[in-house]
């Protein structure tokens, strides 16, 4: 442990920093045993990639749910979604879709990510198809000819 005068407290395990306090709160690396587990992962998706699966790993536990924010670089395609292990996904999306601003909610469908890129009919959608011991597997469905890179921020909860 390090106790910095008028500053941070840092806790280490095997010489790896696990907890650090800051003026705004603190930073935790990993998760607390016995508590709800939460882990954040950044990932990308090439929008031109064919339909298929994408493994998201490095979580450190089998998640029970995920909250997702996704955006396609250089476009107005944004998707917020969630999915629990026992339920279908839900999402709220914003996309210009080539025809001006369009905000819509797609609740109750099976997708936790729905990115409509450039114009209507060009999209990538994803659902969690398996909850794995170190993360989850997304199954993507491509429609039309979307382009760009999707940046995903996934908050896994266990």
C-alpha positions in Angstrom: 0.0 0.0 0.0 1.0 3.6 -0.6 -0.4 6.5 1.4 0.5 9.7 -0.3 0.4 12.8 1.9 -2.6 15.0 1.0 -3.2 12.7 -2.0 -4.1 9.2 -3.1 -4.2 5.9 -1.3 -3.0 3.0 -3.5 -3.5 -0.7 -2.7 -1.5 -3.4 -4.5 -1.7 -7.2 -4.9 1.4 -9.0 -6.2 2.8 -5.6 -7.2 -0.3 -4.8 -9.3 -2.3 -1.7 -8.4 -5.9 -2.8 -7.6 -7.4 0.3 -5.9 -6.5 4.0 -6.0 -8.4 6.9 -4.5 -8.7 10.2 -6.3 -10.2 13.6 -5.6 -13.3 12.5 -7.6 -13.7 9.1 -6.0 -11.5 6.2 -7.0 -10.4 3.6 -9.5 -10.9 -0.2 -9.0 -9.1 -2.7 -11.2 -10.9 -6.1 -11.2 -13.8 -6.7 -8.9 -14.7 -7.3 -5.2 -15.4 -10.9 -4.2 -18.8 -11.2 -2.7 -20.1 -8.0 -4.3 -21.8 -7.4 -7.6 -19.1 -7.6 -10.2 -18.8 -4.9 -12.8 -16.3 -4.7 -15.6 -15.9 -2.3 -18.6 -14.7 -3.4 -22.0 -14.0 -1.3 -25.1 -14.3 -3.1 -28.5 -14.7 -2.3 -32.2 -16.6 -3.7 -35.1 -15.8 -3.1 -38.8 -19.2 -2.4 -40.2 -18.2 -4.0 -43.6 -17.6 -7.4 -41.8 -20.1 -10.1 -42.7 -22.7 -11.5 -40.3 -21.0 -13.7 -37.6 -19.8 -13.9 -34.0 -17.5 -11.7 -32.0 -16.1 -12.9 -28.7 -15.7 -10.2 -26.0 -13.2 -11.5 -23.4 -11.1 -10.2 -20.5 -14.1 -9.7 -18.2 -12.9 -12.2 -15.6 -16.4 -13.7 -14.7 -19.5 -15.0 -16.4 -21.8 -11.9 -16.8 -25.4 -11.8 -15.9 -26.1 -8.7 -18.0 -24.5 -6.1 -20.2 -25.2 -2.4 -20.9 -23.9 -1.2 -24.3 -23.2 2.1 -25.9 -22.1 2.0 -29.6 -21.4 4.6 -32.2 -20.2 4.5 -35.8 -17.2 6.8 -36.4 -18.0 9.7 -38.7 -21.8 9.1 -38.7 -24.8 9.8 -36.5 -25.5 6.2 -35.8 -25.7 5.6 -32.0 -27.1 2.7 -30.1 -27.8 2.3 -26.4 -28.9 -1.2 -25.3 -28.9 -3.8 -22.6 -29.4 -7.5 -22.3 -29.8 -9.8 -19.3 -28.9 -13.5 -19.4 -32.5 -14.6 -19.2 -34.0 -12.0 -21.4 -34.0 -10.6 -25.0 -32.1 -7.4 -25.6 -33.6 -3.9 -25.8 -32.2 -0.8 -27.3 -32.7 2.9 -28.1 -31.1 4.2 -31.3 -30.4 7.5 -32.9 -29.5 7.6 -36.6 -29.9 10.0 -39.5 -30.4 7.0 -41.7 -30.0 9.3 -44.7 -33.3 11.1 -44.2 -32.7 13.5 -41.3 -32.8 13.2 -37.6 -34.7 10.1 -36.4 -34.9 9.0 -32.8 -36.6 5.7 -32.1 -36.8 3.1 -29.5 -36.9 -0.6 -30.2 -37.9 -2.3 -27.0 -38.6 -6.0 -26.8 -36.7 -7.0 -29.9 -33.9 -9.5 -29.5 -31.0 -7.0 -30.3 -28.9 -5.1 -27.7 -27.1 -3.2 -30.4 -28.7 -1.7 -33.6 -26.5 0.5 -35.7 -28.1 2.0 -38.9 -25.3 3.5 -40.8 -25.4 6.1 -43.7 -28.8 5.2 -45.0 -31.8 3.0 -44.3 -31.2 -0.6 -45.0 -27.5 -0.5 -44.1 -27.0 -1.8 -40.6 -25.3 -4.1 -38.2 -27.3 -5.5 -35.3 -26.0 -7.7 -32.4 -27.4 -9.9 -29.7 -25.6 -11.7 -26.9 -25.7 -15.3 -28.1 -23.7 -16.8 -25.2 -22.6 -15.7 -21.7 -19.0 -17.1 -21.3 -16.8 -17.6 -18.3 -14.6 -14.6 -19.3 -17.2 -12.4 -21.1 -19.8 -12.9 -23.8 -20.2 -13.7 -27.5 -22.1 -11.3 -29.8 -23.8 -12.6 -32.9 -24.0 -9.9 -35.5 -26.4 -9.6 -38.4 -25.4 -7.4 -41.3 -27.9 -5.8 -43.7 -27.0 -3.9 -46.9 -23.6 -2.3 -47.2 -22.7 -0.4 -44.0 -19.3 1.2 -43.7 -17.1 2.6 -41.0 -15.9 1.4 -37.6 -18.3 0.9 -34.7 -16.9 1.7 -31.3 -18.5 -0.3 -28.5 -18.5 0.4 -24.7 -19.8 -2.6 -22.8 -20.4 -2.7 -19.1 -20.7 -6.3 -17.9 -22.5 -7.0 -14.6 -22.2 -10.3 -12.7 
